[in-house]
């Protein structure tokens, strides 16, 4: 299992990507920086392979 952190832009929350048996995103930000977030996620994992999103 690998855990990656995408640091939040400005006042956005950090986003965690877990690459493992069940690829997961923990928190996905406010949506204000969605283009940047998608770009950063794509650097780590193919978004199509994500199986769950956990919101905190």
PDBQT receptor file of N, H, CA, C and O in Angstrom, charges set to zero:
ATOM      1  N   UNK A   1       0.853  -1.177   0.000  1.00  0.00    +0.000 N 
ATOM      2  CA  UNK A   1       0.000   0.000   0.000  1.00  0.00    +0.000 C 
ATOM      3  C   UNK A   1       0.896   1.236   0.000  1.00  0.00    +0.000 C 
ATOM      4  O   UNK A   1       1.908   1.286   0.699  1.00  0.00    +0.000 OA
ATOM      5  N   UNK A   2       0.513   2.215  -0.781  1.00  0.00    +0.000 N 
ATOM      6  H   UNK A   2      -0.309   2.175  -1.348  1.00  0.00    +0.000 HD
ATOM      7  CA  UNK A   2       1.201   3.505  -0.821  1.00  0.00    +0.000 C 
ATOM      8  C   UNK A   2       0.209   4.596  -0.452  1.00  0.00    +0.000 C 
ATOM      9  O   UNK A   2      -0.944   4.568  -0.882  1.00  0.00    +0.000 OA
ATOM     10  N   UNK A   3       0.663   5.562   0.350  1.00  0.00    +0.000 N 
ATOM     11  H   UNK A   3       1.600   5.585   0.699  1.00  0.00    +0.000 HD
ATOM     12  CA  UNK A   3      -0.175   6.707   0.717  1.00  0.00    +0.000 C 
ATOM     13  C   UNK A   3       0.521   7.967   0.218  1.00  0.00    +0.000 C 
ATOM     14  O   UNK A   3       1.690   8.203   0.521  1.00  0.00    +0.000 OA
ATOM     15  N   UNK A   4      -0.203   8.768  -0.546  1.00  0.00    +0.000 N 
ATOM     16  H   UNK A   4      -1.153   8.577  -0.793  1.00  0.00    +0.000 HD
ATOM     17  CA  UNK A   4       0.332  10.007  -1.103  1.00  0.00    +0.000 C 
ATOM     18  C   UNK A   4      -0.507  11.179  -0.599  1.00  0.00    +0.000 C 
ATOM     19  O   UNK A   4      -1.721  11.060  -0.434  1.00  0.00    +0.000 OA
ATOM     20  N   UNK A   5       0.151  12.303  -0.359  1.00  0.00    +0.000 N 
ATOM     21  H   UNK A   5       1.137  12.399  -0.493  1.00  0.00    +0.000 HD
ATOM     22  CA  UNK A   5      -0.551  13.516   0.067  1.00  0.00    +0.000 C 
ATOM     23  C   UNK A   5      -0.452  14.562  -1.038  1.00  0.00    +0.000 C 
ATOM     24  O   UNK A   5       0.629  14.839  -1.559  1.00  0.00    +0.000 OA
ATOM     25  N   UNK A   6      -1.592  15.131  -1.381  1.00  0.00    +0.000 N 
ATOM     26  H   UNK A   6      -2.470  14.906  -0.958  1.00  0.00    +0.000 HD
ATOM     27  CA  UNK A   6      -1.638  16.295  -2.264  1.00  0.00    +0.000 C 
ATOM     28  C   UNK A   6      -1.988  17.468  -1.357  1.00  0.00    +0.000 C 
ATOM     29  O   UNK A   6      -3.088  17.535  -0.809  1.00  0.00    +0.000 OA
ATOM     30  N   UNK A   7      -1.053  18.379  -1.207  1.00  0.00    +0.000 N 
ATOM     31  H   UNK A   7      -0.159  18.324  -1.653  1.00  0.00    +0.000 HD
ATOM     32  CA  UNK A   7      -1.266  19.500  -0.304  1.00  0.00    +0.000 C 
ATOM     33  C   UNK A   7      -2.302  20.463  -0.873  1.00  0.00    +0.000 C 
ATOM     34  O   UNK A   7      -2.315  20.740  -2.072  1.00  0.00    +0.000 OA
ATOM     35  N   UNK A   8      -3.161  20.963  -0.008  1.00  0.00    +0.000 N 
ATOM     36  H   UNK A   8      -3.151  20.738   0.966  1.00  0.00    +0.000 HD
ATOM     37  CA  UNK A   8      -4.236  21.851  -0.423  1.00  0.00    +0.000 C 
ATOM     38  C   UNK A   8      -3.726  23.165  -0.987  1.00  0.00    +0.000 C 
ATOM     39  O   UNK A   8      -2.698  23.682  -0.549  1.00  0.00    +0.000 OA
ATOM     40  N   UNK A   9      -4.447  23.700  -1.956  1.00  0.00    +0.000 N 
ATOM     41  H   UNK A   9      -5.283  23.280  -2.312  1.00  0.00    +0.000 HD
ATOM     42  CA  UNK A   9      -4.146  25.008  -2.528  1.00  0.00    +0.000 C 
ATOM     43  C   UNK A   9      -4.849  26.061  -1.675  1.00  0.00    +0.000 C 
ATOM     44  O   UNK A   9      -6.035  25.924  -1.371  1.00  0.00    +0.000 OA
ATOM     45  N   UNK A  10      -4.136  27.091  -1.296  1.00  0.00    +0.000 N 
ATOM     46  H   UNK A  10      -3.173  27.202  -1.543  1.00  0.00    +0.000 HD
ATOM     47  CA  UNK A  10      -4.673  28.156  -0.441  1.00  0.00    +0.000 C 
ATOM     48  C   UNK A  10      -5.340  27.558   0.802  1.00  0.00    +0.000 C 
ATOM     49  O   UNK A  10      -4.660  26.954   1.631  1.00  0.00    +0.000 OA
ATOM     50  N   UNK A  11      -6.651  27.715   0.940  1.00  0.00    +0.000 N 
ATOM     51  H   UNK A  11      -7.204  28.206   0.267  1.00  0.00    +0.000 HD
ATOM     52  CA  UNK A  11      -7.350  27.239   2.141  1.00  0.00    +0.000 C 
ATOM     53  C   UNK A  11      -8.007  25.876   1.943  1.00  0.00    +0.000 C 
ATOM     54  O   UNK A  11      -8.791  25.438   2.785  1.00  0.00    +0.000 OA
ATOM     55  N   UNK A  12      -7.699  25.215   0.854  1.00  0.00    +0.000 N 
ATOM     56  H   UNK A  12      -7.062  25.571   0.170  1.00  0.00    +0.000 HD
ATOM     57  CA  UNK A  12      -8.262  23.898   0.580  1.00  0.00    +0.000 C 
ATOM     58  C   UNK A  12      -7.620  22.847   1.485  1.00  0.00    +0.000 C 
ATOM     59  O   UNK A  12      -6.503  23.032   1.969  1.00  0.00    +0.000 OA
ATOM     60  N   UNK A  13      -8.326  21.760   1.706  1.00  0.00    +0.000 N 
ATOM     61  H   UNK A  13      -9.233  21.610   1.313  1.00  0.00    +0.000 HD
ATOM     62  CA  UNK A  13      -7.801  20.687   2.556  1.00  0.00    +0.000 C 
ATOM     63  C   UNK A  13      -6.789  19.844   1.788  1.00  0.00    +0.000 C 
ATOM     64  O   UNK A  13      -6.764  19.837   0.557  1.00  0.00    +0.000 OA
ATOM     65  N   UNK A  14      -5.957  19.133   2.546  1.00  0.00    +0.000 N 
ATOM     66  H   UNK A  14      -5.978  19.138   3.546  1.00  0.00    +0.000 HD
ATOM     67  CA  UNK A  14      -5.062  18.162   1.933  1.00  0.00    +0.000 C 
ATOM     68  C   UNK A  14      -5.890  16.988   1.429  1.00  0.00    +0.000 C 
ATOM     69  O   UNK A  14      -6.948  16.680   1.977  1.00  0.00    +0.000 OA
ATOM     70  N   UNK A  15      -5.406  16.349   0.401  1.00  0.00    +0.000 N 
ATOM     71  H   UNK A  15      -4.546  16.599  -0.044  1.00  0.00    +0.000 HD
ATOM     72  CA  UNK A  15      -6.068  15.194  -0.196  1.00  0.00    +0.000 C 
ATOM     73  C   UNK A  15      -5.100  14.027  -0.095  1.00  0.00    +0.000 C 
ATOM     74  O   UNK A  15      -3.910  14.170  -0.376  1.00  0.00    +0.000 OA
ATOM     75  N   UNK A  16      -5.615  12.875   0.307  1.00  0.00    +0.000 N 
ATOM     76  H   UNK A  16      -6.582  12.759   0.535  1.00  0.00    +0.000 HD
ATOM     77  CA  UNK A  16      -4.779  11.688   0.426  1.00  0.00    +0.000 C 
ATOM     78  C   UNK A  16      -5.227  10.650  -0.588  1.00  0.00    +0.000 C 
ATOM     79  O   UNK A  16      -6.418  10.383  -0.747  1.00  0.00    +0.000 OA
ATOM     80  N   UNK A  17      -4.254  10.077  -1.266  1.00  0.00    +0.000 N 
ATOM     81  H   UNK A  17      -3.287  10.294  -1.137  1.00  0.00    +0.000 HD
ATOM     82  CA  UNK A  17      -4.498   9.022  -2.241  1.00  0.00    +0.000 C 
ATOM     83  C   UNK A  17      -3.878   7.751  -1.683  1.00  0.00    +0.000 C 
ATOM     84  O   UNK A  17      -2.695   7.724  -1.344  1.00  0.00    +0.000 OA
ATOM     85  N   UNK A  18      -4.679   6.706  -1.591  1.00  0.00    +0.000 N 
ATOM     86  H   UNK A  18      -5.640   6.728  -1.867  1.00  0.00    +0.000 HD
ATOM     87  CA  UNK A  18      -4.177   5.415  -1.139  1.00  0.00    +0.000 C 
ATOM     88  C   UNK A  18      -4.181   4.479  -2.337  1.00  0.00    +0.000 C 
ATOM     89  O   UNK A  18      -5.226   4.171  -2.909  1.00  0.00    +0.000 OA
ATOM     90  N   UNK A  19      -2.978   4.034  -2.701  1.00  0.00    +0.000 N 
ATOM     91  H   UNK A  19      -2.128   4.284  -2.236  1.00  0.00    +0.000 HD
ATOM     92  CA  UNK A  19      -2.837   3.057  -3.780  1.00  0.00    +0.000 C 
ATOM     93  C   UNK A  19      -2.656   1.699  -3.121  1.00  0.00    +0.000 C 
ATOM     94  O   UNK A  19      -1.643   1.449  -2.468  1.00  0.00    +0.000 OA
ATOM     95  N   UNK A  20      -3.626   0.835  -3.291  1.00  0.00    +0.000 N 
ATOM     96  H   UNK A  20      -4.449   1.038  -3.821  1.00  0.00    +0.000 HD
ATOM     97  CA  UNK A  20      -3.574  -0.484  -2.690  1.00  0.00    +0.000 C 
ATOM     98  C   UNK A  20      -4.666  -1.351  -3.273  1.00  0.00    +0.000 C 
ATOM     99  O   UNK A  20      -5.094  -1.152  -4.410  1.00  0.00    +0.000 OA
ATOM    100  N   UNK A  21      -5.117  -2.321  -2.480  1.00  0.00    +0.000 N 
ATOM    101  H   UNK A  21      -4.769  -2.482  -1.556  1.00  0.00    +0.000 HD
ATOM    102  CA  UNK A  21      -6.152  -3.246  -2.935  1.00  0.00    +0.000 C 
ATOM    103  C   UNK A  21      -7.420  -2.506  -3.364  1.00  0.00    +0.000 C 
ATOM    104  O   UNK A  21      -8.051  -2.854  -4.362  1.00  0.00    +0.000 OA
ATOM    105  N   UNK A  22      -7.781  -1.472  -2.585  1.00  0.00    +0.000 N 
ATOM    106  H   UNK A  22      -7.268  -1.189  -1.774  1.00  0.00    +0.000 HD
ATOM    107  CA  UNK A  22      -8.941  -0.636  -2.918  1.00  0.00    +0.000 C 
ATOM    108  C   UNK A  22      -8.434   0.803  -3.072  1.00  0.00    +0.000 C 
ATOM    109  O   UNK A  22      -8.342   1.524  -2.078  1.00  0.00    +0.000 OA
ATOM    110  N   UNK A  23      -8.103   1.237  -4.295  1.00  0.00    +0.000 N 
ATOM    111  H   UNK A  23      -8.177   0.651  -5.102  1.00  0.00    +0.000 HD
ATOM    112  CA  UNK A  23      -7.612   2.597  -4.498  1.00  0.00    +0.000 C 
ATOM    113  C   UNK A  23      -8.636   3.620  -3.986  1.00  0.00    +0.000 C 
ATOM    114  O   UNK A  23      -9.817   3.566  -4.332  1.00  0.00    +0.000 OA
ATOM    115  N   UNK A  24      -8.156   4.550  -3.156  1.00  0.00    +0.000 N 
ATOM    116  H   UNK A  24      -7.198   4.594  -2.874  1.00  0.00    +0.000 HD
ATOM    117  CA  UNK A  24      -9.055   5.433  -2.414  1.00  0.00    +0.000 C 
ATOM    118  C   UNK A  24      -8.558   6.872  -2.426  1.00  0.00    +0.000 C 
ATOM    119  O   UNK A  24      -7.353   7.127  -2.407  1.00  0.00    +0.000 OA
ATOM    120  N   UNK A  25      -9.500   7.806  -2.457  1.00  0.00    +0.000 N 
ATOM    121  H   UNK A  25     -10.478   7.600  -2.472  1.00  0.00    +0.000 HD
ATOM    122  CA  UNK A  25      -9.219   9.222  -2.217  1.00  0.00    +0.000 C 
ATOM    123  C   UNK A  25      -9.839   9.569  -0.872  1.00  0.00    +0.000 C 
ATOM    124  O   UNK A  25     -11.009   9.275  -0.626  1.00  0.00    +0.000 OA
ATOM    125  N   UNK A  26      -9.049  10.199   0.002  1.00  0.00    +0.000 N 
ATOM    126  H   UNK A  26      -8.098  10.438  -0.198  1.00  0.00    +0.000 HD
ATOM    127  CA  UNK A  26      -9.578  10.686   1.273  1.00  0.00    +0.000 C 
ATOM    128  C   UNK A  26      -9.589  12.202   1.189  1.00  0.00    +0.000 C 
ATOM    129  O   UNK A  26      -8.545  12.838   1.041  1.00  0.00    +0.000 OA
ATOM    130  N   UNK A  27     -10.758  12.761   1.284  1.00  0.00    +0.000 N 
ATOM    131  H   UNK A  27     -11.606  12.245   1.405  1.00  0.00    +0.000 HD
ATOM    132  CA  UNK A  27     -11.044  14.182   1.078  1.00  0.00    +0.000 C 
ATOM    133  C   UNK A  27     -10.716  14.549  -0.361  1.00  0.00    +0.000 C 
ATOM    134  O   UNK A  27      -9.777  14.016  -0.951  1.00  0.00    +0.000 OA
ATOM    135  N   UNK A  28     -11.482  15.445  -0.905  1.00  0.00    +0.000 N 
ATOM    136  H   UNK A  28     -12.245  15.879  -0.425  1.00  0.00    +0.000 HD
ATOM    137  CA  UNK A  28     -11.243  15.811  -2.309  1.00  0.00    +0.000 C 
ATOM    138  C   UNK A  28     -11.287  17.320  -2.508  1.00  0.00    +0.000 C 
ATOM    139  O   UNK A  28     -11.481  17.798  -3.626  1.00  0.00    +0.000 OA
ATOM    140  N   UNK A  29     -11.108  18.067  -1.427  1.00  0.00    +0.000 N 
ATOM    141  H   UNK A  29     -10.951  17.679  -0.519  1.00  0.00    +0.000 HD
ATOM    142  CA  UNK A  29     -11.040  19.513  -1.544  1.00  0.00    +0.000 C 
ATOM    143  C   UNK A  29     -12.413  20.157  -1.659  1.00  0.00    +0.000 C 
ATOM    144  O   UNK A  29     -13.445  19.486  -1.602  1.00  0.00    +0.000 OA
ATOM    145  N   UNK A  30     -12.398  21.463  -1.821  1.00  0.00    +0.000 N 
ATOM    146  H   UNK A  30     -11.560  22.007  -1.867  1.00  0.00    +0.000 HD
ATOM    147  CA  UNK A  30     -13.637  22.240  -1.849  1.00  0.00    +0.000 C 
ATOM    148  C   UNK A  30     -14.248  22.339  -3.243  1.00  0.00    +0.000 C 
ATOM    149  O   UNK A  30     -15.418  22.694  -3.390  1.00  0.00    +0.000 OA
ATOM    150  N   UNK A  31     -13.464  22.030  -4.251  1.00  0.00    +0.000 N 
ATOM    151  H   UNK A  31     -12.514  21.742  -4.131  1.00  0.00    +0.000 HD
ATOM    152  CA  UNK A  31     -13.929  22.180  -5.626  1.00  0.00    +0.000 C 
ATOM    153  C   UNK A  31     -13.475  23.483  -6.255  1.00  0.00    +0.000 C 
ATOM    154  O   UNK A  31     -13.665  23.694  -7.453  1.00  0.00    +0.000 OA
ATOM    155  N   UNK A  32     -12.876  24.362  -5.459  1.00  0.00    +0.000 N 
ATOM    156  H   UNK A  32     -12.722  24.192  -4.486  1.00  0.00    +0.000 HD
ATOM    157  CA  UNK A  32     -12.406  25.639  -5.999  1.00  0.00    +0.000 C 
ATOM    158  C   UNK A  32     -11.210  25.456  -6.928  1.00  0.00    +0.000 C 
ATOM    159  O   UNK A  32     -10.987  26.266  -7.828  1.00  0.00    +0.000 OA
ATOM    160  N   UNK A  33     -10.447  24.399  -6.709  1.00  0.00    +0.000 N 
ATOM    161  H   UNK A  33     -10.628  23.741  -5.978  1.00  0.00    +0.000 HD
ATOM    162  CA  UNK A  33      -9.233  24.161  -7.490  1.00  0.00    +0.000 C 
ATOM    163  C   UNK A  33      -9.314  22.803  -8.183  1.00  0.00    +0.000 C 
ATOM    164  O   UNK A  33      -8.335  22.058  -8.217  1.00  0.00    +0.000 OA
ATOM    165  N   UNK A  34     -10.477  22.489  -8.731  1.00  0.00    +0.000 N 
ATOM    166  H   UNK A  34     -11.272  23.094  -8.704  1.00  0.00    +0.000 HD
ATOM    167  CA  UNK A  34     -10.685  21.146  -9.284  1.00  0.00    +0.000 C 
ATOM    168  C   UNK A  34      -9.728  20.809 -10.423  1.00  0.00    +0.000 C 
ATOM    169  O   UNK A  34      -9.309  19.657 -10.538  1.00  0.00    +0.000 OA
ATOM    170  N   UNK A  35      -9.373  21.762 -11.256  1.00  0.00    +0.000 N 
ATOM    171  H   UNK A  35      -9.713  22.698 -11.162  1.00  0.00    +0.000 HD
ATOM    172  CA  UNK A  35      -8.435  21.473 -12.349  1.00  0.00    +0.000 C 
ATOM    173  C   UNK A  35      -7.071  21.075 -11.799  1.00  0.00    +0.000 C 
ATOM    174  O   UNK A  35      -6.452  20.127 -12.284  1.00  0.00    +0.000 OA
ATOM    175  N   UNK A  36      -6.604  21.805 -10.782  1.00  0.00    +0.000 N 
ATOM    176  H   UNK A  36      -7.107  22.575 -10.388  1.00  0.00    +0.000 HD
ATOM    177  CA  UNK A  36      -5.316  21.497 -10.179  1.00  0.00    +0.000 C 
ATOM    178  C   UNK A  36      -5.351  20.154  -9.460  1.00  0.00    +0.000 C 
ATOM    179  O   UNK A  36      -4.397  19.380  -9.525  1.00  0.00    +0.000 OA
ATOM    180  N   UNK A  37      -6.462  19.886  -8.772  1.00  0.00    +0.000 N 
ATOM    181  H   UNK A  37      -7.238  20.516  -8.719  1.00  0.00    +0.000 HD
ATOM    182  CA  UNK A  37      -6.598  18.630  -8.034  1.00  0.00    +0.000 C 
ATOM    183  C   UNK A  37      -6.591  17.444  -8.995  1.00  0.00    +0.000 C 
ATOM    184  O   UNK A  37      -5.888  16.461  -8.757  1.00  0.00    +0.000 OA
ATOM    185  N   UNK A  38      -7.354  17.522 -10.063  1.00  0.00    +0.000 N 
ATOM    186  H   UNK A  38      -7.925  18.320 -10.257  1.00  0.00    +0.000 HD
ATOM    187  CA  UNK A  38      -7.387  16.427 -11.040  1.00  0.00    +0.000 C 
ATOM    188  C   UNK A  38      -5.997  16.231 -11.643  1.00  0.00    +0.000 C 
ATOM    189  O   UNK A  38      -5.541  15.099 -11.800  1.00  0.00    +0.000 OA
ATOM    190  N   UNK A  39      -5.337  17.315 -11.975  1.00  0.00    +0.000 N 
ATOM    191  H   UNK A  39      -5.708  18.234 -11.847  1.00  0.00    +0.000 HD
ATOM    192  CA  UNK A  39      -3.974  17.229 -12.525  1.00  0.00    +0.000 C 
ATOM    193  C   UNK A  39      -3.045  16.513 -11.549  1.00  0.00    +0.000 C 
ATOM    194  O   UNK A  39      -2.275  15.638 -11.945  1.00  0.00    +0.000 OA
ATOM    195  N   UNK A  40      -3.120  16.893 -10.262  1.00  0.00    +0.000 N 
ATOM    196  H   UNK A  40      -3.745  17.604  -9.940  1.00  0.00    +0.000 HD
ATOM    197  CA  UNK A  40      -2.247  16.298  -9.249  1.00  0.00    +0.000 C 
ATOM    198  C   UNK A  40      -2.578  14.826  -9.005  1.00  0.00    +0.000 C 
ATOM    199  O   UNK A  40      -1.676  14.011  -8.810  1.00  0.00    +0.000 OA
ATOM    200  N   UNK A  41      -3.856  14.484  -9.015  1.00  0.00    +0.000 N 
ATOM    201  H   UNK A  41      -4.589  15.145  -9.174  1.00  0.00    +0.000 HD
ATOM    202  CA  UNK A  41      -4.249  13.080  -8.839  1.00  0.00    +0.000 C 
ATOM    203  C   UNK A  41      -3.720  12.246  -9.999  1.00  0.00    +0.000 C 
ATOM    204  O   UNK A  41      -3.226  11.138  -9.792  1.00  0.00    +0.000 OA
ATOM    205  N   UNK A  42      -3.820  12.769 -11.216  1.00  0.00    +0.000 N 
ATOM    206  H   UNK A  42      -4.221  13.670 -11.384  1.00  0.00    +0.000 HD
ATOM    207  CA  UNK A  42      -3.358  12.030 -12.395  1.00  0.00    +0.000 C 
ATOM    208  C   UNK A  42      -1.857  11.765 -12.360  1.00  0.00    +0.000 C 
ATOM    209  O   UNK A  42      -1.384  10.817 -12.987  1.00  0.00    +0.000 OA
ATOM    210  N   UNK A  43      -1.104  12.587 -11.636  1.00  0.00    +0.000 N 
ATOM    211  H   UNK A  43      -1.488  13.357 -11.126  1.00  0.00    +0.000 HD
ATOM    212  CA  UNK A  43       0.335  12.356 -11.487  1.00  0.00    +0.000 C 
ATOM    213  C   UNK A  43       0.605  11.126 -10.618  1.00  0.00    +0.000 C 
ATOM    214  O   UNK A  43       1.677  10.527 -10.699  1.00  0.00    +0.000 OA
ATOM    215  N   UNK A  44      -0.366  10.757  -9.792  1.00  0.00    +0.000 N 
ATOM    216  H   UNK A  44      -1.237  11.244  -9.727  1.00  0.00    +0.000 HD
ATOM    217  CA  UNK A  44      -0.186   9.665  -8.836  1.00  0.00    +0.000 C 
ATOM    218  C   UNK A  44      -0.875   8.386  -9.296  1.00  0.00    +0.000 C 
ATOM    219  O   UNK A  44      -0.307   7.299  -9.185  1.00  0.00    +0.000 OA
ATOM    220  N   UNK A  45      -2.099   8.512  -9.813  1.00  0.00    +0.000 N 
ATOM    221  H   UNK A  45      -2.560   9.395  -9.903  1.00  0.00    +0.000 HD
ATOM    222  CA  UNK A  45      -2.910   7.338 -10.141  1.00  0.00    +0.000 C 
ATOM    223  C   UNK A  45      -3.868   7.689 -11.271  1.00  0.00    +0.000 C 
ATOM    224  O   UNK A  45      -4.251   8.848 -11.436  1.00  0.00    +0.000 OA
ATOM    225  N   UNK A  46      -4.247   6.695 -12.037  1.00  0.00    +0.000 N 
ATOM    226  H   UNK A  46      -3.936   5.754 -11.904  1.00  0.00    +0.000 HD
ATOM    227  CA  UNK A  46      -5.265   6.885 -13.072  1.00  0.00    +0.000 C 
ATOM    228  C   UNK A  46      -6.616   7.001 -12.363  1.00  0.00    +0.000 C 
ATOM    229  O   UNK A  46      -7.047   6.037 -11.729  1.00  0.00    +0.000 OA
ATOM    230  N   UNK A  47      -7.296   8.140 -12.448  1.00  0.00    +0.000 N 
ATOM    231  H   UNK A  47      -6.946   8.923 -12.963  1.00  0.00    +0.000 HD
ATOM    232  CA  UNK A  47      -8.557   8.330 -11.720  1.00  0.00    +0.000 C 
ATOM    233  C   UNK A  47      -9.613   7.265 -12.014  1.00  0.00    +0.000 C 
ATOM    234  O   UNK A  47     -10.475   7.012 -11.172  1.00  0.00    +0.000 OA
ATOM    235  N   UNK A  48      -9.564   6.646 -13.175  1.00  0.00    +0.000 N 
ATOM    236  H   UNK A  48      -8.864   6.851 -13.859  1.00  0.00    +0.000 HD
ATOM    237  CA  UNK A  48     -10.536   5.606 -13.532  1.00  0.00    +0.000 C 
ATOM    238  C   UNK A  48     -10.415   4.403 -12.599  1.00  0.00    +0.000 C 
ATOM    239  O   UNK A  48     -11.390   3.677 -12.402  1.00  0.00    +0.000 OA
ATOM    240  N   UNK A  49      -9.237   4.184 -12.026  1.00  0.00    +0.000 N 
ATOM    241  H   UNK A  49      -8.445   4.774 -12.187  1.00  0.00    +0.000 HD
ATOM    242  CA  UNK A  49      -9.017   3.014 -11.169  1.00  0.00    +0.000 C 
ATOM    243  C   UNK A  49      -9.481   3.233  -9.730  1.00  0.00    +0.000 C 
ATOM    244  O   UNK A  49      -9.519   2.282  -8.949  1.00  0.00    +0.000 OA
ATOM    245  N   UNK A  50      -9.835   4.465  -9.365  1.00  0.00    +0.000 N 
ATOM    246  H   UNK A  50      -9.805   5.237 -10.000  1.00  0.00    +0.000 HD
ATOM    247  CA  UNK A  50     -10.279   4.738  -7.993  1.00  0.00    +0.000 C 
ATOM    248  C   UNK A  50     -11.588   4.015  -7.707  1.00  0.00    +0.000 C 
ATOM    249  O   UNK A  50     -12.498   4.003  -8.537  1.00  0.00    +0.000 OA
ATOM    250  N   UNK A  51     -11.674   3.413  -6.525  1.00  0.00    +0.000 N 
ATOM    251  H   UNK A  51     -10.935   3.423  -5.851  1.00  0.00    +0.000 HD
ATOM    252  CA  UNK A  51     -12.852   2.617  -6.161  1.00  0.00    +0.000 C 
ATOM    253  C   UNK A  51     -13.716   3.282  -5.098  1.00  0.00    +0.000 C 
ATOM    254  O   UNK A  51     -14.902   2.975  -4.982  1.00  0.00    +0.000 OA
ATOM    255  N   UNK A  52     -13.125   4.200  -4.316  1.00  0.00    +0.000 N 
ATOM    256  H   UNK A  52     -12.161   4.450  -4.411  1.00  0.00    +0.000 HD
ATOM    257  CA  UNK A  52     -13.939   4.850  -3.283  1.00  0.00    +0.000 C 
ATOM    258  C   UNK A  52     -13.364   6.214  -2.924  1.00  0.00    +0.000 C 
ATOM    259  O   UNK A  52     -12.179   6.489  -3.114  1.00  0.00    +0.000 OA
ATOM    260  N   UNK A  53     -14.249   7.058  -2.398  1.00  0.00    +0.000 N 
ATOM    261  H   UNK A  53     -15.211   6.836  -2.244  1.00  0.00    +0.000 HD
ATOM    262  CA  UNK A  53     -13.889   8.380  -1.884  1.00  0.00    +0.000 C 
ATOM    263  C   UNK A  53     -14.406   8.444  -0.459  1.00  0.00    +0.000 C 
ATOM    264  O   UNK A  53     -15.569   8.141  -0.191  1.00  0.00    +0.000 OA
ATOM    265  N   UNK A  54     -13.528   8.842   0.449  1.00  0.00    +0.000 N 
ATOM    266  H   UNK A  54     -12.584   9.088   0.231  1.00  0.00    +0.000 HD
ATOM    267  CA  UNK A  54     -13.917   8.998   1.850  1.00  0.00    +0.000 C 
ATOM    268  C   UNK A  54     -13.879  10.486   2.175  1.00  0.00    +0.000 C 
ATOM    269  O   UNK A  54     -12.847  11.134   2.003  1.00  0.00    +0.000 OA
ATOM    270  N   UNK A  55     -14.992  11.027   2.642  1.00  0.00    +0.000 N 
ATOM    271  H   UNK A  55     -15.831  10.501   2.782  1.00  0.00    +0.000 HD
ATOM    272  CA  UNK A  55     -15.085  12.437   3.023  1.00  0.00    +0.000 C 
ATOM    273  C   UNK A  55     -15.016  12.540   4.538  1.00  0.00    +0.000 C 
ATOM    274  O   UNK A  55     -15.664  11.774   5.252  1.00  0.00    +0.000 OA
ATOM    275  N   UNK A  56     -14.227  13.492   5.022  1.00  0.00    +0.000 N 
ATOM    276  H   UNK A  56     -13.701  14.113   4.442  1.00  0.00    +0.000 HD
ATOM    277  CA  UNK A  56     -14.118  13.684   6.477  1.00  0.00    +0.000 C 
ATOM    278  C   UNK A  56     -14.614  15.045   6.869  1.00  0.00    +0.000 C 
ATOM    279  O   UNK A  56     -14.601  15.391   8.050  1.00  0.00    +0.000 OA
TER     280      UNK A  56
